[in-house]
Amino acid sequence: MILQRTVPQRIAIFRALQLGDLLCAVPALRALRSAFPHGQIVLIGLSSAAQLVRRFSHLLDGFIEFPGYPGLPESRPRLHLFPDFLSEIQGTAFDYVIQMHGDGTITNPLVTLFGAKLTAGFFRPGSFCPNEQSFMPYPSGESEIRVLIKLMEFFGAPAKGEHLEFPLTNSDFMELLAIDGSETFQSKYVCIHPGARLPSRRWNIGSFAAVGDMLASQGFRIVLTGSQEEAPLTREVACAMRYDSLDLGGRTSLGSLAALISKAHLVVCNDTGTSHIAAALDVPSVVIACGSDVVRWAPLNRSLHRVLSRPMSCRPCQYFDCPLDNHPCANSITIDDVITEGKDLLKAGRAASV
């Protein structure tokens, strides 16, 4: 595509997804910013994305909250807000709107309503394509990071690396140190994150507890992490462990959680946003992928981030909304598998520090 860069452009990115999915878009946003250093780049996304826009102010200039839309599962549509949302978008008169939310089957008809001079993005062959010159076929079977970089290159913004980012501030660390039990952060510690938005994506509590006990027996303090909604899960893991742990379920913000992870020796988690934070901060991790698309969502560095997944016959799980330990795929990732990978990463970390 031939893009006009002689004057600052108003560019909107439509990506109404959760934390980890947004972090996967950072390399693409970096390419876009490099191509349009004086452009105004605005994210249209879920309310939870506002804090990321502030943190990534070097890549994004503004944020517009998306009220949801029928067929998009990330949030319940608030259709009474949609007319005002659409009026705001159309009134902004964006030069470009880039659809970065899936293959476009549902979202392409939506973004054409935004009234931009040019709309670009993905389309699924055989489905609605707003403009064959500015929309590319969705490349299935590839990493989300690389898929989005390909879109930027198609759009005319050359790649600027595949690495993720997560900027940390002094206030993130100050907030972390204000938490009761912060003396733990002066020792060797491992973060265990047992939560995930969907129950079907969670490894079972007893297995996380067993991994925590093994790592604690090796001299590591165990720090349990999770959102406010995931606090019951971290309490269950703490109660199931024989060794003491520091339960931070519901006690960290996004910034203090990232600061905590940045100093950890290892992260053990489900395939969720925490995995992408660890990848962005280059902290070794063992990622237990229970039902997610590993090819699409796993970290690119498979030496630093070990991804354990169920057999393909178990994915996607037919028991999508049930607790993991109640369905037949529950034991396809074993405690020994996770411990083996964790020990290997910790050994490599010790060797590198010598």
C-alpha positions as CSV (number, residue, x, y, z in Angstrom):
1,M,0.0,0.0,0.0
2,I,1.1,3.5,-0.7
3,L,0.4,5.7,2.3
4,Q,0.5,9.5,2.7
5,R,3.1,10.5,5.3
6,T,3.7,14.1,4.4
7,V,1.4,15.4,7.2
8,P,0.5,13.9,10.6
9,Q,-2.2,11.3,10.2
10,R,-5.1,10.3,12.5
11,I,-4.9,6.5,12.9
12,A,-7.3,4.2,14.9
13,I,-6.4,0.7,15.8
14,F,-9.4,-1.5,16.5
15,R,-8.4,-4.3,18.9
16,A,-11.0,-4.9,21.7
17,L,-9.2,-7.8,23.4
18,Q,-7.7,-8.6,26.8
19,L,-4.3,-7.9,28.3
20,G,-2.2,-10.7,26.8
21,D,-3.8,-10.2,23.4
22,L,-2.9,-6.6,23.5
23,L,0.7,-7.2,24.5
24,C,1.0,-9.5,21.4
25,A,0.2,-6.4,19.3
26,V,3.1,-4.3,20.7
27,P,5.6,-5.2,17.9
28,A,3.0,-4.2,15.3
29,L,2.4,-0.9,17.1
30,R,6.1,-0.3,17.2
31,A,6.3,-0.7,13.5
32,L,3.3,1.6,13.0
33,R,4.8,4.3,15.2
34,S,8.1,4.1,13.4
35,A,6.3,4.6,10.1
36,F,4.2,7.5,11.4
37,P,6.3,9.2,14.1
38,H,4.2,12.3,14.0
39,G,0.8,10.6,13.6
40,Q,-1.9,10.5,16.2
41,I,-2.4,6.8,17.0
42,V,-5.5,5.9,19.0
43,L,-6.6,2.5,20.3
44,I,-10.3,1.5,20.3
45,G,-10.6,-1.2,22.9
46,L,-12.1,-2.5,26.1
47,S,-12.1,-0.4,29.2
48,S,-9.3,-2.4,30.7
49,A,-7.0,-1.3,27.9
50,A,-6.9,2.3,29.1
51,Q,-4.1,1.7,31.6
52,L,-2.0,0.0,28.9
53,V,-2.4,3.0,26.6
54,R,-1.0,5.2,29.4
55,R,1.9,2.8,29.9
56,F,2.6,2.7,26.2
57,S,2.4,6.4,25.5
58,H,5.5,6.1,23.2
59,L,3.4,4.0,20.9
60,L,-0.2,5.2,21.5
61,D,-1.6,8.7,21.8
62,G,-5.2,8.1,22.9
63,F,-7.9,5.7,23.7
64,I,-11.6,5.3,22.9
65,E,-13.6,2.8,24.9
66,F,-15.5,0.2,22.8
67,P,-18.9,-0.7,24.3
68,G,-19.0,-4.2,22.8
69,Y,-20.8,-5.7,19.8
70,P,-23.0,-8.7,19.2
71,G,-20.9,-11.8,18.3
72,L,-17.7,-10.6,20.1
73,P,-17.3,-12.6,23.3
74,E,-14.7,-10.4,25.1
75,S,-17.4,-8.3,26.7
76,R,-21.1,-8.1,27.1
77,P,-22.4,-5.6,24.5
78,R,-23.8,-2.3,25.9
79,L,-25.8,-1.5,22.9
80,H,-27.4,1.6,24.5
81,L,-23.9,3.2,24.4
82,F,-23.2,2.2,20.7
83,P,-24.9,5.3,19.0
84,D,-22.8,7.7,21.1
85,F,-19.6,5.6,20.5
86,L,-20.2,5.6,16.8
87,S,-20.9,9.3,16.7
88,E,-17.6,10.0,18.5
89,I,-15.7,7.8,16.1
90,Q,-17.2,9.3,13.0
91,G,-16.8,12.8,14.4
92,T,-13.0,12.2,14.8
93,A,-12.7,11.7,11.1
94,F,-9.8,9.2,11.2
95,D,-7.6,9.0,8.1
96,Y,-7.0,5.3,8.7
97,V,-8.7,2.6,10.8
98,I,-6.8,-0.6,11.0
99,Q,-8.8,-3.7,12.0
100,M,-6.5,-5.8,14.2
101,H,-9.3,-7.9,15.9
102,G,-9.2,-11.4,14.3
103,D,-10.0,-12.4,10.8
104,G,-12.7,-9.8,10.2
105,T,-15.7,-12.0,9.9
106,I,-17.6,-10.1,12.5
107,T,-15.4,-6.9,12.8
108,N,-15.1,-5.8,9.2
109,P,-18.7,-4.8,8.8
110,L,-18.3,-2.9,12.1
111,V,-15.2,-1.0,11.3
112,T,-16.6,0.2,7.9
113,L,-19.1,2.2,10.0
114,F,-16.3,4.2,11.6
115,G,-16.1,6.6,8.6
116,A,-12.4,6.6,8.0
117,K,-10.9,7.8,4.7
118,L,-9.3,4.3,4.4
119,T,-10.0,1.1,6.4
120,A,-7.5,-1.7,6.4
121,G,-7.1,-5.1,8.0
122,F,-7.7,-8.8,7.6
123,F,-10.4,-10.7,5.9
124,R,-11.4,-14.3,5.6
125,P,-11.6,-15.5,2.0
126,G,-15.3,-16.0,1.1
127,S,-16.4,-13.4,3.8
128,F,-17.0,-9.7,3.5
129,C,-13.9,-7.7,2.3
130,P,-14.4,-3.9,2.5
131,N,-11.5,-3.2,0.2
132,E,-9.3,-5.7,-1.6
133,Q,-6.5,-3.1,-1.9
134,S,-6.3,-2.5,1.8
135,F,-7.3,-5.8,3.3
136,M,-5.2,-9.0,3.3
137,P,-6.3,-12.6,3.7
138,Y,-6.0,-13.7,7.3
139,P,-2.9,-16.0,7.7
140,S,-4.1,-18.9,9.8
141,G,-1.7,-21.2,11.6
142,E,0.9,-18.6,12.6
143,S,1.9,-16.7,15.7
144,E,-0.3,-13.7,16.6
145,I,2.8,-11.5,16.9
146,R,3.9,-12.4,13.4
147,V,0.4,-12.2,11.9
148,L,0.1,-8.6,13.1
149,I,3.6,-7.7,11.9
150,K,2.6,-9.0,8.5
151,L,-0.4,-6.7,8.5
152,M,1.7,-3.7,9.3
153,E,4.1,-4.6,6.5
154,F,1.1,-4.9,4.1
155,F,-0.1,-1.6,5.4
156,G,3.3,0.0,4.6
157,A,4.9,-0.1,8.0
158,P,8.1,-2.2,8.0
159,A,8.8,-4.5,11.0
160,K,10.9,-3.2,13.9
161,G,11.5,-6.5,15.7
162,E,9.3,-9.2,17.1
163,H,10.1,-8.6,20.8
164,L,7.5,-7.6,23.3
165,E,7.7,-4.7,25.7
166,F,6.3,-3.9,29.1
167,P,7.6,-0.5,30.4
168,L,8.1,-0.4,34.2
169,T,8.2,2.7,36.4
170,N,9.6,3.6,39.8
171,S,6.0,3.8,41.1
172,D,5.4,0.2,40.1
173,F,8.3,-0.9,42.3
174,M,7.3,1.4,45.1
175,E,3.7,0.0,45.1
176,L,5.1,-3.5,45.2
177,L,7.4,-2.8,48.2
178,A,4.4,-1.3,50.1
179,I,2.6,-4.7,50.1
180,D,2.7,-6.6,53.4
181,G,5.2,-9.4,53.0
182,S,7.5,-7.5,50.7
183,E,10.6,-8.8,52.5
184,T,10.0,-11.9,50.4
185,F,11.0,-10.0,47.3
186,Q,14.6,-9.7,48.7
187,S,14.9,-13.5,48.5
188,K,14.8,-16.0,45.6
189,Y,11.2,-16.4,44.6
190,V,9.0,-18.1,42.0
191,C,5.6,-16.7,40.9
192,I,2.8,-19.2,40.5
193,H,-0.3,-17.9,38.7
194,P,-3.2,-20.4,38.8
195,G,-5.9,-18.3,37.2
196,A,-7.2,-17.7,33.7
197,R,-10.4,-16.0,32.5
198,L,-12.0,-19.3,31.3
199,P,-12.2,-22.2,33.8
200,S,-11.3,-24.6,30.9
201,R,-7.9,-22.9,30.6
202,R,-6.9,-23.6,34.2
203,W,-4.6,-26.4,35.3
204,N,-5.9,-28.0,38.5
205,I,-5.2,-26.5,41.9
206,G,-3.6,-29.6,43.4
207,S,-1.0,-29.7,40.6
208,F,-0.1,-26.1,41.1
209,A,0.3,-26.7,44.8
210,A,2.5,-29.8,44.2
211,V,4.8,-27.7,41.9
212,G,4.9,-25.0,44.5
213,D,5.9,-27.4,47.2
214,M,8.7,-28.9,45.1
215,L,10.1,-25.5,44.3
216,A,9.9,-24.4,47.9
217,S,11.8,-27.5,49.0
218,Q,14.6,-26.3,46.7
219,G,14.9,-23.1,48.7
220,F,12.6,-20.8,46.6
221,R,9.9,-18.7,48.2
222,I,6.5,-19.2,46.5
223,V,4.5,-16.1,45.5
224,L,0.9,-16.7,44.4
225,T,-0.5,-14.1,42.0
226,G,-3.9,-13.4,40.6
227,S,-6.5,-10.7,40.0
228,Q,-9.3,-9.9,42.5
229,E,-11.5,-12.4,40.7
230,E,-8.8,-15.1,40.9
231,A,-8.1,-14.6,44.7
232,P,-10.2,-17.7,45.6
233,L,-7.9,-19.7,43.4
234,T,-4.7,-18.5,45.0
235,R,-6.2,-19.2,48.4
236,E,-6.9,-22.7,47.4
237,V,-3.4,-23.2,46.2
238,A,-2.0,-21.7,49.4
239,C,-4.2,-24.1,51.5
240,A,-3.2,-27.1,49.5
241,M,0.6,-26.5,49.8
242,R,2.6,-28.0,52.7
243,Y,5.1,-25.1,52.6
244,D,4.3,-21.5,53.4
245,S,3.6,-19.1,50.5
246,L,2.9,-15.4,50.0
247,D,-0.6,-15.1,48.6
248,L,-0.9,-11.9,46.6
249,G,-4.2,-12.8,44.9
250,G,-6.2,-9.6,44.4
251,R,-3.4,-7.5,46.0
252,T,-1.5,-6.2,43.0
253,S,-2.2,-3.8,40.2
254,L,-1.0,-4.5,36.7
255,G,2.1,-2.4,37.3
256,S,3.1,-4.0,40.6
257,L,2.4,-7.5,39.3
258,A,4.8,-6.8,36.4
259,A,7.4,-5.4,38.8
260,L,7.1,-8.5,40.9
261,I,7.5,-10.8,37.8
262,S,10.5,-8.8,36.6
263,K,12.5,-10.0,39.7
264,A,11.3,-13.5,39.8
265,H,13.5,-16.5,39.1
266,L,10.7,-18.3,37.3
267,V,7.0,-17.9,36.5
268,V,4.6,-20.9,36.4
269,C,1.2,-20.0,34.9
270,N,-1.6,-20.9,32.6
271,D,-1.7,-19.5,29.1
272,T,-3.0,-16.1,30.1
273,G,-1.8,-12.5,30.3
274,T,0.8,-13.3,32.9
275,S,2.6,-15.4,30.4
276,H,2.9,-12.5,28.0
277,I,4.1,-10.2,30.8
278,A,6.9,-12.7,31.6
279,A,7.7,-12.9,27.9
280,A,7.9,-9.1,27.6
281,L,10.2,-8.9,30.6
282,D,12.4,-11.9,29.6
283,V,11.6,-13.8,32.7
284,P,11.8,-17.6,32.4
285,S,8.4,-19.3,32.4
286,V,6.6,-22.6,32.2
287,V,3.3,-22.1,30.5
288,I,0.5,-24.7,30.9
289,A,-1.7,-24.4,27.8
290,C,-5.0,-26.1,28.6
291,G,-7.1,-25.7,25.5
292,S,-5.5,-22.6,23.9
293,D,-4.0,-22.4,20.4
294,V,-0.3,-22.8,21.2
295,V,0.9,-21.9,17.7
296,R,-1.0,-18.6,17.8
297,W,-0.5,-17.5,21.4
298,A,2.7,-19.0,22.8
299,P,5.8,-16.9,23.4
300,L,8.2,-17.0,20.5
301,N,11.3,-17.7,22.6
302,R,10.7,-21.4,23.4
303,S,14.1,-21.7,25.1
304,L,13.2,-19.2,27.8
305,H,9.5,-20.0,27.9
306,R,8.5,-23.7,28.0
307,V,5.0,-24.3,26.8
308,L,3.3,-27.5,27.8
309,S,0.0,-28.3,26.0
310,R,-2.6,-31.0,25.8
311,P,-2.7,-33.4,22.9
312,M,-4.3,-31.9,19.8
313,S,-7.2,-34.4,20.3
314,C,-8.1,-32.5,23.5
315,R,-8.3,-29.0,21.8
316,P,-10.5,-27.1,21.6
317,C,-12.0,-28.7,24.7
318,Q,-15.6,-29.8,24.3
319,Y,-16.1,-29.0,28.0
320,F,-15.4,-25.3,27.4
321,D,-16.9,-23.9,30.5
322,C,-16.2,-26.6,33.1
323,P,-13.4,-26.7,35.7
324,L,-10.4,-28.4,34.2
325,D,-10.1,-31.1,36.8
326,N,-13.6,-32.4,35.9
327,H,-12.9,-33.3,32.3
328,P,-10.9,-36.1,30.6
329,C,-8.0,-33.9,29.5
330,A,-7.2,-32.9,33.0
331,N,-4.2,-35.1,33.5
332,S,-2.6,-34.8,30.1
333,I,-0.1,-32.3,31.5
334,T,1.6,-33.8,34.5
335,I,3.2,-32.4,37.6
336,D,6.5,-34.1,36.6
337,D,6.3,-32.4,33.2
338,V,6.1,-28.9,34.8
339,I,8.7,-29.7,37.4
340,T,11.2,-31.0,34.8
341,E,10.9,-27.8,32.7
342,G,11.0,-25.6,35.7
343,K,14.2,-27.2,37.1
344,D,15.8,-26.9,33.7
345,L,15.1,-23.2,33.4
346,L,16.3,-22.6,37.0
347,K,19.5,-24.5,36.3
348,A,20.1,-22.5,33.1
349,G,19.5,-19.3,35.1
350,R,22.0,-20.2,37.7
351,A,24.6,-21.2,35.1
352,A,24.1,-17.9,33.3
353,S,24.7,-15.9,36.5
354,V,28.0,-17.7,37.4
